Each structure stands twice: as C-alpha cells, then as structure tokens.
Amino acid sequence: MPRRGARQLRARARLSARTLAACSAIDGLSPRTRYEIARLECARGYLRPGTTAVALRHWRAFVHDPYHRLWVDHDGGCGIWECCADPHEARELLEGVRGALRPRARREFGRLLAPLDARY
C-alpha cells in the first residue's frame, strides 16, 4: 500500500482545522461526524462551512417555541438566511445533509435530530 504524500496530508489537515472550527458549534456529535459534515460542506457548492450548524440552530429554536411561529412579513424578511430563515427549509437542509453522510455519521446525526422531530 503506497504512502500518502505530504501534499495529501497537508490538504487534509487544512480542511480539518479550517472547517471543524465552523462546525464545532454542533454539540453532541463526535469529531468524526463533525469532520464528515465539514467535508460535505466543503465538497458541495451550495453549502458553506457552518451552514448545517445554522440550520440546526433555526430548527431547534422553531421546535422549542411553544407556538411554532413563522415570520409573517409581506416583504419576505430581510433576505439573509442566517437571520430570517424558513424553519421548514432549514429542516429540509438538515435532511439533505443527513442523507449525504456515511452510514455511521448518518445514524449519529439522526439521533441528534430525533428528539427535535419528536417534539415537533
């Protein structure tokens, strides 16, 4: 089995250090699963580092709100996803991330989402 080159090792370390800092906001996940999410966020063009953490925060806030309030605004909000996101859109993003993960990380991420879904 050939050794990994120095370039491959440095690229993996760069990805790990840079993106795990953005994904570390997700409590309750192992470092391996956080790395999987970070890898996914960097590999996909429509995700940025930290997008999954923001979506989880929006979904958690919506589920814990006793009235499950949605924003009612004729203008559609401010247009910034981090501020005025649709919670159902955030849940769909979380489901997409969960589906794209490897089986072990998918199960762990599903265990994180299950209590929120049961509460909803």
The first five atom37 places (N, CA, C, CB, O) and aatype in JSON, in Angstrom:
{
  "aatype": [12, 14, 1, 1, 7, 0, 1, 5, 10, 1, 0, 1, 0, 1, 10, 15, 0, 1, 16, 10, 0, 0, 4, 15, 0, 9, 3, 7, 10, 15, 14, 1, 16, 1, 18, 6, 9, 0, 1, 10, 6, 4, 0, 1, 7, 18, 10, 1, 14, 7, 16, 16, 0, 19, 0, 10, 1, 8, 17, 1, 0, 13, 19, 8, 3, 14, 18, 8, 1, 10, 17, 19, 3, 8, 3, 7, 7, 4, 7, 9, 17, 6, 4, 4, 0, 3, 14, 8, 6, 0, 1, 6, 10, 10, 6, 7, 19, 1, 7, 0, 10, 1, 14, 1, 0, 1, 1, 6, 13, 7, 1, 10, 10, 0, 14, 10, 3, 0, 1, 18],
  "atom_mask": [
    [1, 1, 1, 1, 1],
    [1, 1, 1, 1, 1],
    [1, 1, 1, 1, 1],
    [1, 1, 1, 1, 1],
    [1, 1, 1, 0, 1],
    [1, 1, 1, 1, 1],
    [1, 1, 1, 1, 1],
    [1, 1, 1, 1, 1],
    [1, 1, 1, 1, 1],
    [1, 1, 1, 1, 1],
    [1, 1, 1, 1, 1],
    [1, 1, 1, 1, 1],
    [1, 1, 1, 1, 1],
    [1, 1, 1, 1, 1],
    [1, 1, 1, 1, 1],
    [1, 1, 1, 1, 1],
    [1, 1, 1, 1, 1],
    [1, 1, 1, 1, 1],
    [1, 1, 1, 1, 1],
    [1, 1, 1, 1, 1],
    [1, 1, 1, 1, 1],
    [1, 1, 1, 1, 1],
    [1, 1, 1, 1, 1],
    [1, 1, 1, 1, 1],
    [1, 1, 1, 1, 1],
    [1, 1, 1, 1, 1],
    [1, 1, 1, 1, 1],
    [1, 1, 1, 0, 1],
    [1, 1, 1, 1, 1],
    [1, 1, 1, 1, 1],
    [1, 1, 1, 1, 1],
    [1, 1, 1, 1, 1],
    [1, 1, 1, 1, 1],
    [1, 1, 1, 1, 1],
    [1, 1, 1, 1, 1],
    [1, 1, 1, 1, 1],
    [1, 1, 1, 1, 1],
    [1, 1, 1, 1, 1],
    [1, 1, 1, 1, 1],
    [1, 1, 1, 1, 1],
    [1, 1, 1, 1, 1],
    [1, 1, 1, 1, 1],
    [1, 1, 1, 1, 1],
    [1, 1, 1, 1, 1],
    [1, 1, 1, 0, 1],
    [1, 1, 1, 1, 1],
    [1, 1, 1, 1, 1],
    [1, 1, 1, 1, 1],
    [1, 1, 1, 1, 1],
    [1, 1, 1, 0, 1],
    [1, 1, 1, 1, 1],
    [1, 1, 1, 1, 1],
    [1, 1, 1, 1, 1],
    [1, 1, 1, 1, 1],
    [1, 1, 1, 1, 1],
    [1, 1, 1, 1, 1],
    [1, 1, 1, 1, 1],
    [1, 1, 1, 1, 1],
    [1, 1, 1, 1, 1],
    [1, 1, 1, 1, 1],
    [1, 1, 1, 1, 1],
    [1, 1, 1, 1, 1],
    [1, 1, 1, 1, 1],
    [1, 1, 1, 1, 1],
    [1, 1, 1, 1, 1],
    [1, 1, 1, 1, 1],
    [1, 1, 1, 1, 1],
    [1, 1, 1, 1, 1],
    [1, 1, 1, 1, 1],
    [1, 1, 1, 1, 1],
    [1, 1, 1, 1, 1],
    [1, 1, 1, 1, 1],
    [1, 1, 1, 1, 1],
    [1, 1, 1, 1, 1],
    [1, 1, 1, 1, 1],
    [1, 1, 1, 0, 1],
    [1, 1, 1, 0, 1],
    [1, 1, 1, 1, 1],
    [1, 1, 1, 0, 1],
    [1, 1, 1, 1, 1],
    [1, 1, 1, 1, 1],
    [1, 1, 1, 1, 1],
    [1, 1, 1, 1, 1],
    [1, 1, 1, 1, 1],
    [1, 1, 1, 1, 1],
    [1, 1, 1, 1, 1],
    [1, 1, 1, 1, 1],
    [1, 1, 1, 1, 1],
    [1, 1, 1, 1, 1],
    [1, 1, 1, 1, 1],
    [1, 1, 1, 1, 1],
    [1, 1, 1, 1, 1],
    [1, 1, 1, 1, 1],
    [1, 1, 1, 1, 1],
    [1, 1, 1, 1, 1],
    [1, 1, 1, 0, 1],
    [1, 1, 1, 1, 1],
    [1, 1, 1, 1, 1],
    [1, 1, 1, 0, 1],
    [1, 1, 1, 1, 1],
    [1, 1, 1, 1, 1],
    [1, 1, 1, 1, 1],
    [1, 1, 1, 1, 1],
    [1, 1, 1, 1, 1],
    [1, 1, 1, 1, 1],
    [1, 1, 1, 1, 1],
    [1, 1, 1, 1, 1],
    [1, 1, 1, 1, 1],
    [1, 1, 1, 1, 1],
    [1, 1, 1, 0, 1],
    [1, 1, 1, 1, 1],
    [1, 1, 1, 1, 1],
    [1, 1, 1, 1, 1],
    [1, 1, 1, 1, 1],
    [1, 1, 1, 1, 1],
    [1, 1, 1, 1, 1],
    [1, 1, 1, 1, 1],
    [1, 1, 1, 1, 1],
    [1, 1, 1, 1, 1],
    [1, 1, 1, 1, 1]
  ],
  "atom_positions": [
    [[0.85, -1.17, 0.0], [0.0, 0.0, 0.0], [0.9, 1.24, 0.0], [-0.97, -0.01, 1.22], [1.74, 1.38, 0.89]],
    [[0.73, 2.13, -0.97], [1.6, 3.31, -1.04], [1.3, 4.3, 0.08], [1.45, 3.99, -2.39], [0.17, 4.4, 0.57]],
    [[2.33, 5.02, 0.45], [2.17, 6.05, 1.48], [1.46, 7.26, 0.91], [3.54, 6.46, 2.08], [1.49, 7.51, -0.3]],
    [[0.83, 8.0, 1.79], [0.24, 9.26, 1.36], [1.34, 10.3, 1.25], [-0.86, 9.73, 2.33], [2.26, 10.34, 2.06]],
    [[1.21, 11.12, 0.24], [2.2, 12.17, 0.05], [2.0, 13.31, 1.03], [0.0, 0.0, 0.0], [0.94, 13.44, 1.65]],
    [[3.01, 14.13, 1.16], [2.94, 15.27, 2.08], [1.83, 16.23, 1.66], [4.28, 16.0, 2.13], [1.19, 16.84, 2.52]],
    [[1.6, 16.39, 0.38], [0.56, 17.29, -0.11], [-0.82, 16.8, 0.36], [0.6, 17.4, -1.65], [-1.65, 17.6, 0.79]],
    [[-1.07, 15.51, 0.27], [-2.35, 14.97, 0.71], [-2.54, 15.16, 2.21], [-2.46, 13.49, 0.35], [-3.64, 15.5, 2.65]],
    [[-1.51, 14.94, 2.98], [-1.61, 15.09, 4.43], [-1.86, 16.55, 4.81], [-0.34, 14.58, 5.11], [-2.67, 16.83, 5.7]],
    [[-1.17, 17.48, 4.15], [-1.38, 18.9, 4.45], [-2.78, 19.34, 4.05], [-0.34, 19.76, 3.76], [-3.41, 20.12, 4.76]],
    [[-3.27, 18.87, 2.91], [-4.61, 19.25, 2.46], [-5.66, 18.74, 3.45], [-4.89, 18.7, 1.05], [-6.61, 19.46, 3.75]],
    [[-5.49, 17.55, 3.94], [-6.45, 17.0, 4.9], [-6.39, 17.78, 6.23], [-6.17, 15.51, 5.15], [-7.43, 18.03, 6.84]],
    [[-5.2, 18.15, 6.67], [-5.06, 18.93, 7.9], [-5.66, 20.31, 7.74], [-3.59, 19.04, 8.29], [-6.28, 20.82, 8.68]],
    [[-5.48, 20.93, 6.57], [-6.06, 22.25, 6.32], [-7.57, 22.2, 6.38], [-5.61, 22.79, 4.98], [-8.2, 23.05, 7.0]],
    [[-8.15, 21.21, 5.74], [-9.6, 21.05, 5.75], [-10.09, 20.82, 7.17], [-10.03, 19.89, 4.85], [-11.09, 21.4, 7.58]],
    [[-9.39, 20.0, 7.9], [-9.8, 19.7, 9.26], [-9.77, 20.92, 10.16], [-8.93, 18.62, 9.84], [-10.74, 21.18, 10.87]],
    [[-8.7, 21.67, 10.14], [-8.56, 22.81, 11.04], [-9.51, 23.94, 10.66], [-7.13, 23.31, 11.03], [-10.11, 24.56, 11.54]],
    [[-9.65, 24.21, 9.4], [-10.46, 25.34, 8.95], [-11.95, 25.07, 9.12], [-10.16, 25.66, 7.51], [-12.68, 25.92, 9.65]],
    [[-12.41, 23.92, 8.69], [-13.83, 23.68, 8.67], [-14.38, 23.15, 9.98], [-14.16, 22.74, 7.58], [-15.55, 23.38, 10.3]],
    [[-13.58, 22.43, 10.75], [-14.08, 21.97, 12.03], [-14.33, 23.12, 12.98], [-13.1, 20.99, 12.64], [-15.17, 23.0, 13.88]],
    [[-13.63, 24.22, 12.81], [-13.89, 25.4, 13.65], [-15.29, 25.92, 13.38], [-12.84, 26.5, 13.38], [-15.97, 26.34, 14.32]],
    [[-15.73, 25.89, 12.14], [-17.08, 26.36, 11.81], [-18.14, 25.34, 12.23], [-17.19, 26.64, 10.31], [-19.25, 25.71, 12.59]],
    [[-17.8, 24.06, 12.18], [-18.77, 23.02, 12.51], [-18.77, 22.66, 13.98], [-18.5, 21.8, 11.69], [-19.62, 21.88, 14.42]],
    [[-17.85, 23.2, 14.75], [-17.77, 22.81, 16.15], [-18.93, 23.34, 16.97], [-16.47, 23.3, 16.74], [-19.08, 22.99, 18.14]],
    [[-19.76, 24.19, 16.37], [-20.92, 24.72, 17.08], [-22.0, 23.66, 17.29], [-21.51, 25.91, 16.32], [-22.94, 23.89, 18.05]],
    [[-21.89, 22.52, 16.65], [-22.87, 21.45, 16.79], [-22.45, 20.58, 17.96], [-22.99, 20.61, 15.48], [-21.54, 19.77, 17.84]],
    [[-23.11, 20.75, 19.08], [-22.82, 19.95, 20.26], [-23.49, 18.59, 20.15], [-23.28, 20.67, 21.54], [-24.54, 18.46, 19.52]],
    [[-22.89, 17.59, 20.74], [-23.47, 16.27, 20.78], [-23.01, 15.36, 19.65], [0.0, 0.0, 0.0], [-23.5, 14.24, 19.53]],
    [[-22.1, 15.82, 18.81], [-21.59, 14.99, 17.72], [-20.13, 14.65, 17.97], [-21.76, 15.7, 16.37], [-19.38, 15.45, 18.55]],
    [[-19.73, 13.49, 17.54], [-18.34, 13.09, 17.67], [-17.48, 13.89, 16.69], [-18.18, 11.56, 17.43], [-18.0, 14.41, 15.71]],
    [[-16.19, 13.99, 16.95], [-15.32, 14.69, 16.0], [-15.35, 14.08, 14.6], [-13.89, 14.7, 16.52], [-15.21, 14.78, 13.6]],
    [[-15.52, 12.79, 14.53], [-15.58, 12.12, 13.23], [-16.79, 12.58, 12.43], [-15.61, 10.6, 13.4], [-16.69, 12.84, 11.23]],
    [[-17.94, 12.67, 13.08], [-19.15, 13.13, 12.39], [-19.04, 14.6, 12.04], [-20.39, 12.89, 13.26], [-19.49, 15.01, 10.97]],
    [[-18.45, 15.39, 12.92], [-18.26, 16.81, 12.59], [-17.33, 16.95, 11.39], [-17.69, 17.57, 13.79], [-17.52, 17.83, 10.55]],
    [[-16.32, 16.08, 11.3], [-15.44, 16.11, 10.14], [-16.2, 15.73, 8.88], [-14.24, 15.17, 10.35], [-15.98, 16.33, 7.82]],
    [[-17.07, 14.75, 8.97], [-17.87, 14.34, 7.81], [-18.74, 15.5, 7.33], [-18.75, 13.13, 8.16], [-18.85, 15.75, 6.13]],
    [[-19.35, 16.21, 8.27], [-20.2, 17.35, 7.91], [-19.35, 18.45, 7.28], [-20.95, 17.89, 9.14], [-19.75, 19.07, 6.3]],
    [[-18.18, 18.69, 7.85], [-17.27, 19.7, 7.29], [-16.83, 19.32, 5.89], [-16.05, 19.89, 8.2], [-16.77, 20.17, 5.0]],
    [[-16.52, 18.05, 5.69], [-16.13, 17.57, 4.36], [-17.25, 17.77, 3.36], [-15.72, 16.09, 4.41], [-17.03, 18.18, 2.22]],
    [[-18.46, 17.47, 3.8], [-19.63, 17.63, 2.94], [-19.87, 19.1, 2.61], [-20.87, 17.03, 3.61], [-20.18, 19.44, 1.46]],
    [[-19.74, 19.96, 3.6], [-19.97, 21.39, 3.36], [-18.94, 21.97, 2.4], [-19.94, 22.16, 4.68], [-19.27, 22.87, 1.62]],
    [[-17.72, 21.49, 2.43], [-16.7, 21.99, 1.51], [-16.83, 21.37, 0.12], [-15.31, 21.71, 2.07], [-16.46, 21.99, -0.87]],
    [[-17.34, 20.17, 0.06], [-17.44, 19.48, -1.23], [-18.63, 19.98, -2.04], [-17.56, 17.98, -1.01], [-18.56, 19.99, -3.27]],
    [[-19.69, 20.37, -1.4], [-20.88, 20.82, -2.11], [-20.79, 22.31, -2.4], [-22.16, 20.52, -1.29], [-20.32, 23.09, -1.56]],
    [[-21.22, 22.7, -3.57], [-21.15, 24.11, -3.94], [-22.19, 24.97, -3.26], [0.0, 0.0, 0.0], [-21.98, 26.18, -3.11]],
    [[-23.29, 24.39, -2.83], [-24.38, 25.19, -2.25], [-24.28, 25.3, -0.73], [-25.71, 24.6, -2.62], [-25.1, 25.98, -0.12]],
    [[-23.33, 24.65, -0.12], [-23.14, 24.74, 1.33], [-21.84, 25.47, 1.64], [-23.14, 23.33, 1.97], [-20.84, 25.31, 0.95]],
    [[-21.88, 26.27, 2.7], [-20.68, 26.92, 3.2], [-20.36, 26.32, 4.56], [-20.86, 28.48, 3.31], [-21.24, 25.72, 5.18]],
    [[-19.13, 26.45, 5.02], [-18.81, 25.96, 6.37], [-19.7, 26.63, 7.42], [-17.33, 26.19, 6.7], [-19.78, 27.86, 7.48]],
    [[-20.35, 25.82, 8.22], [-21.23, 26.34, 9.27], [-22.7, 26.38, 8.9], [0.0, 0.0, 0.0], [-23.53, 26.68, 9.76]],
    [[-23.05, 26.09, 7.65], [-24.45, 26.15, 7.23], [-25.29, 25.13, 7.98], [-24.56, 25.9, 5.72], [-26.43, 25.43, 8.35]],
    [[-24.76, 23.96, 8.22], [-25.51, 22.93, 8.95], [-25.76, 23.36, 10.38], [-24.75, 21.6, 8.92], [-26.84, 23.13, 10.91]],
    [[-24.79, 23.98, 11.01], [-24.96, 24.45, 12.39], [-26.03, 25.54, 12.47], [-23.64, 24.98, 12.95], [-26.82, 25.57, 13.41]],
    [[-26.06, 26.43, 11.49], [-27.07, 27.49, 11.46], [-28.45, 26.9, 11.24], [-26.75, 28.53, 10.37], [-29.41, 27.31, 11.9]],
    [[-28.56, 25.93, 10.33], [-29.85, 25.29, 10.08], [-30.34, 24.55, 11.32], [-29.75, 24.32, 8.9], [-31.53, 24.59, 11.64]],
    [[-29.44, 23.88, 12.01], [-29.83, 23.17, 13.24], [-30.28, 24.15, 14.31], [-28.65, 22.33, 13.76], [-31.24, 23.89, 15.03]],
    [[-29.6, 25.28, 14.41], [-30.0, 26.3, 15.39], [-31.4, 26.85, 15.08], [-28.97, 27.45, 15.42], [-32.21, 27.03, 15.98]],
    [[-31.69, 27.11, 13.79], [-33.02, 27.6, 13.4], [-34.09, 26.55, 13.69], [-33.04, 27.97, 11.91], [-35.16, 26.88, 14.21]],
    [[-33.82, 25.29, 13.36], [-34.81, 24.24, 13.58], [-35.05, 24.03, 15.07], [-34.35, 22.93, 12.92], [-36.19, 23.85, 15.49]],
    [[-33.99, 24.06, 15.87], [-34.12, 23.88, 17.31], [-34.93, 25.03, 17.93], [-32.73, 23.8, 17.96], [-35.78, 24.79, 18.78]],
    [[-34.67, 26.27, 17.5], [-35.42, 27.42, 18.02], [-36.89, 27.33, 17.63], [-34.82, 28.73, 17.51], [-37.76, 27.65, 18.44]],
    [[-37.17, 26.89, 16.42], [-38.56, 26.77, 15.96], [-39.3, 25.69, 16.74], [-38.61, 26.46, 14.46], [-40.45, 25.88, 17.13]],
    [[-38.65, 24.56, 16.97], [-39.3, 23.45, 17.66], [-39.55, 23.79, 19.13], [-38.44, 22.18, 17.56], [-40.58, 23.41, 19.69]],
    [[-38.63, 24.5, 19.76], [-38.78, 24.82, 21.17], [-39.72, 26.0, 21.41], [-37.43, 25.13, 21.77], [-40.12, 26.24, 22.55]],
    [[-40.09, 26.73, 20.37], [-41.06, 27.8, 20.51], [-42.44, 27.15, 20.69], [-41.04, 28.78, 19.26], [-42.85, 26.37, 19.83]],
    [[-43.16, 27.45, 21.76], [-44.43, 26.75, 22.01], [-45.49, 26.97, 20.94], [-44.97, 27.17, 23.33], [-46.39, 26.14, 20.79]],
    [[-45.42, 28.06, 20.2], [-46.43, 28.34, 19.19], [-45.94, 28.03, 17.78], [-46.85, 29.79, 19.27], [-46.7, 28.2, 16.82]],
    [[-44.72, 27.59, 17.63], [-44.13, 27.28, 16.33], [-44.36, 28.45, 15.37], [-44.72, 25.97, 15.75], [-44.92, 28.28, 14.28]],
    [[-43.93, 29.6, 15.78], [-44.17, 30.81, 14.99], [-43.3, 30.86, 13.75], [-43.93, 32.04, 15.84], [-42.1, 30.57, 13.78]],
    [[-43.94, 31.25, 12.68], [-43.23, 31.56, 11.45], [-43.24, 33.07, 11.29], [-43.89, 30.85, 10.2], [-44.13, 33.75, 11.81]],
    [[-42.26, 33.58, 10.59], [-42.23, 35.02, 10.37], [-43.29, 35.39, 9.35], [-40.83, 35.47, 9.89], [-43.41, 34.76, 8.3]],
    [[-44.06, 36.41, 9.67], [-45.07, 36.91, 8.75], [-44.61, 38.29, 8.31], [-46.51, 36.95, 9.41], [-44.61, 39.25, 9.08]],
    [[-44.21, 38.36, 7.08], [-43.7, 39.61, 6.57], [-44.03, 39.65, 5.09], [-42.17, 39.74, 6.82], [-43.74, 38.72, 4.34]],
    [[-44.64, 40.73, 4.68], [-45.05, 40.83, 3.28], [-43.87, 41.0, 2.34], [-46.0, 42.0, 3.11], [-43.97, 40.7, 1.15]],
    [[-42.75, 41.46, 2.87], [-41.56, 41.64, 2.04], [-40.72, 40.38, 1.94], [-40.72, 42.77, 2.59], [-39.78, 40.33, 1.14]],
    [[-41.02, 39.36, 2.72], [-40.24, 38.13, 2.69], [-39.04, 38.17, 3.62], [0.0, 0.0, 0.0], [-38.12, 37.37, 3.47]],
    [[-39.04, 39.07, 4.57], [-37.93, 39.16, 5.52], [-36.79, 39.99, 4.96], [0.0, 0.0, 0.0], [-36.94, 40.68, 3.95]],
    [[-35.69, 39.93, 5.63], [-34.54, 40.75, 5.23], [-33.75, 40.12, 4.08], [-33.61, 40.97, 6.41], [-32.92, 40.79, 3.47]],
    [[-34.01, 38.86, 3.79], [-33.31, 38.19, 2.69], [-32.04, 37.47, 3.11], [0.0, 0.0, 0.0], [-31.42, 36.8, 2.28]],
    [[-31.64, 37.6, 4.36], [-30.44, 36.93, 4.85], [-30.86, 35.64, 5.52], [-29.63, 37.84, 5.83], [-31.66, 35.66, 6.46]],
    [[-30.33, 34.51, 5.04], [-30.79, 33.21, 5.53], [-30.47, 33.01, 7.01], [-30.16, 32.1, 4.72], [-31.25, 32.39, 7.73]],
    [[-29.34, 33.52, 7.45], [-28.94, 33.34, 8.85], [-29.87, 34.09, 9.8], [-27.51, 33.81, 9.05], [-29.95, 33.74, 10.97]],
    [[-30.56, 35.1, 9.32], [-31.43, 35.92, 10.17], [-32.88, 35.48, 10.08], [-31.3, 37.4, 9.78], [-33.51, 35.19, 11.09]],
    [[-33.42, 35.43, 8.89], [-34.86, 35.19, 8.68], [-35.11, 33.94, 7.85], [-35.5, 36.41, 8.0], [-35.8, 34.0, 6.83]],
    [[-34.57, 32.85, 8.26], [-34.72, 31.6, 7.5], [-36.07, 30.96, 7.79], [-33.58, 30.62, 7.84], [-36.63, 31.12, 8.87]],
    [[-36.57, 30.24, 6.81], [-37.77, 29.44, 6.99], [-37.36, 28.16, 7.72], [-38.47, 29.12, 5.6], [-36.49, 27.44, 7.24]],
    [[-37.97, 27.86, 8.88], [-37.57, 26.68, 9.64], [-37.77, 25.37, 8.88], [-38.32, 26.62, 10.93], [-37.01, 24.43, 9.05]],
    [[-38.79, 25.32, 8.05], [-39.03, 24.1, 7.28], [-37.95, 23.92, 6.21], [-40.43, 24.13, 6.63], [-37.56, 22.79, 5.89]],
    [[-37.47, 25.02, 5.66], [-36.36, 24.95, 4.72], [-35.09, 24.49, 5.44], [-36.12, 26.33, 4.06], [-34.29, 23.73, 4.88]],
    [[-34.91, 24.95, 6.68], [-33.76, 24.51, 7.47], [-33.84, 23.01, 7.74], [-33.68, 25.29, 8.81], [-32.82, 22.31, 7.68]],
    [[-35.03, 22.51, 8.03], [-35.2, 21.07, 8.28], [-34.92, 20.26, 7.03], [-36.62, 20.76, 8.8], [-34.33, 19.19, 7.1]],
    [[-35.35, 20.76, 5.88], [-35.06, 20.07, 4.63], [-33.55, 20.02, 4.36], [-35.78, 20.76, 3.46], [-33.03, 19.01, 3.88]],
    [[-32.86, 21.11, 4.68], [-31.41, 21.13, 4.51], [-30.76, 20.1, 5.43], [-30.84, 22.53, 4.8], [-29.84, 19.39, 5.02]],
    [[-31.24, 20.02, 6.68], [-30.69, 19.03, 7.62], [-30.93, 17.61, 7.12], [-31.32, 19.21, 9.01], [-30.07, 16.74, 7.28]],
    [[-32.1, 17.38, 6.53], [-32.39, 16.05, 6.0], [-31.48, 15.73, 4.81], [-33.88, 15.94, 5.58], [-31.04, 14.6, 4.65]],
    [[-31.21, 16.73, 3.99], [-30.29, 16.54, 2.86], [-28.88, 16.23, 3.33], [0.0, 0.0, 0.0], [-28.2, 15.38, 2.75]],
    [[-28.44, 16.93, 4.37], [-27.11, 16.66, 4.93], [-27.07, 15.26, 5.51], [-26.74, 17.7, 6.01], [-26.1, 14.52, 5.3]],
    [[-28.12, 14.9, 6.23], [-28.16, 13.56, 6.83], [-28.11, 12.47, 5.76], [-29.42, 13.4, 7.68], [-27.43, 11.45, 5.94]],
    [[-28.82, 12.68, 4.68], [-28.82, 11.7, 3.6], [-27.5, 11.57, 2.88], [0.0, 0.0, 0.0], [-27.2, 10.51, 2.31]],
    [[-26.7, 12.62, 2.88], [-25.42, 12.6, 2.17], [-24.28, 12.07, 3.02], [-25.09, 13.98, 1.68], [-23.19, 11.83, 2.5]],
    [[-24.5, 11.88, 4.31], [-23.43, 11.4, 5.19], [-23.24, 9.9, 5.04], [-23.75, 11.75, 6.64], [-24.11, 9.19, 4.54]],
    [[-22.1, 9.44, 5.49], [-21.84, 7.99, 5.52], [-22.7, 7.36, 6.6], [-20.33, 7.7, 5.76], [-23.17, 8.07, 7.49]],
    [[-22.92, 6.04, 6.56], [-23.89, 5.4, 7.46], [-23.68, 5.66, 8.95], [-23.86, 3.94, 7.24], [-24.64, 5.95, 9.65]],
    [[-22.45, 5.58, 9.43], [-22.23, 5.79, 10.87], [-22.55, 7.22, 11.26], [-20.77, 5.45, 11.24], [-23.22, 7.45, 12.27]],
    [[-22.09, 8.19, 10.47], [-22.36, 9.59, 10.76], [-23.84, 9.9, 10.58], [-21.51, 10.5, 9.84], [-24.39, 10.74, 11.29]],
    [[-24.49, 9.24, 9.61], [-25.93, 9.42, 9.39], [-26.73, 8.99, 10.61], [-26.39, 8.63, 8.15], [-27.68, 9.67, 11.01]],
    [[-26.36, 7.87, 11.2], [-27.08, 7.41, 12.4], [-26.87, 8.37, 13.57], [-26.61, 6.0, 12.8], [-27.82, 8.68, 14.29]],
    [[-25.64, 8.83, 13.75], [-25.37, 9.75, 14.85], [-26.09, 11.08, 14.66], [-23.86, 9.99, 14.98], [-26.64, 11.63, 15.62]],
    [[-26.09, 11.6, 13.45], [-26.79, 12.85, 13.16], [-28.3, 12.66, 13.3], [-26.44, 13.36, 11.75], [-29.01, 13.57, 13.75]],
    [[-28.8, 11.49, 12.92], [-30.22, 11.19, 13.09], [-30.62, 11.13, 14.55], [0.0, 0.0, 0.0], [-31.72, 11.55, 14.92]],
    [[-29.72, 10.6, 15.41], [-30.01, 10.59, 16.85], [-30.07, 11.99, 17.43], [-28.96, 9.76, 17.59], [-30.77, 12.24, 18.4]],
    [[-29.33, 12.92, 16.83], [-29.38, 14.31, 17.27], [-30.69, 14.98, 16.84], [-28.18, 15.09, 16.7], [-31.23, 15.81, 17.57]],
    [[-31.2, 14.62, 15.68], [-32.43, 15.21, 15.16], [-33.7, 14.57, 15.7], [-32.43, 15.13, 13.68], [-34.75, 15.21, 15.73]],
    [[-33.63, 13.32, 16.13], [-34.82, 12.57, 16.54], [-35.6, 13.24, 17.68], [-34.42, 11.18, 16.96], [-36.82, 13.33, 17.57]],
    [[-34.97, 13.71, 18.76], [-35.76, 14.36, 19.82], [-36.44, 15.64, 19.35], [-34.86, 14.67, 20.99], [-37.55, 15.96, 19.8]],
    [[-35.8, 16.36, 18.45], [-36.42, 17.58, 17.92], [-37.63, 17.26, 17.07], [-35.4, 18.39, 17.11], [-38.66, 17.92, 17.15]],
    [[-37.5, 16.22, 16.23], [-38.62, 15.82, 15.4], [-39.76, 15.27, 16.24], [-38.18, 14.78, 14.39], [-40.93, 15.5, 15.92]],
    [[-39.44, 14.55, 17.3], [-40.49, 14.02, 18.17], [-41.21, 15.15, 18.9], [-39.9, 13.03, 19.18], [-42.42, 15.07, 19.13]],
    [[-40.49, 16.19, 19.26], [-41.12, 17.31, 19.94], [-42.01, 18.11, 19.0], [-40.05, 18.21, 20.55], [-43.03, 18.64, 19.41]],
    [[-41.62, 18.19, 17.72], [-42.4, 18.93, 16.74], [-43.7, 18.21, 16.46], [-41.6, 19.12, 15.45], [-44.5, 18.67, 15.65]]
  ]
}
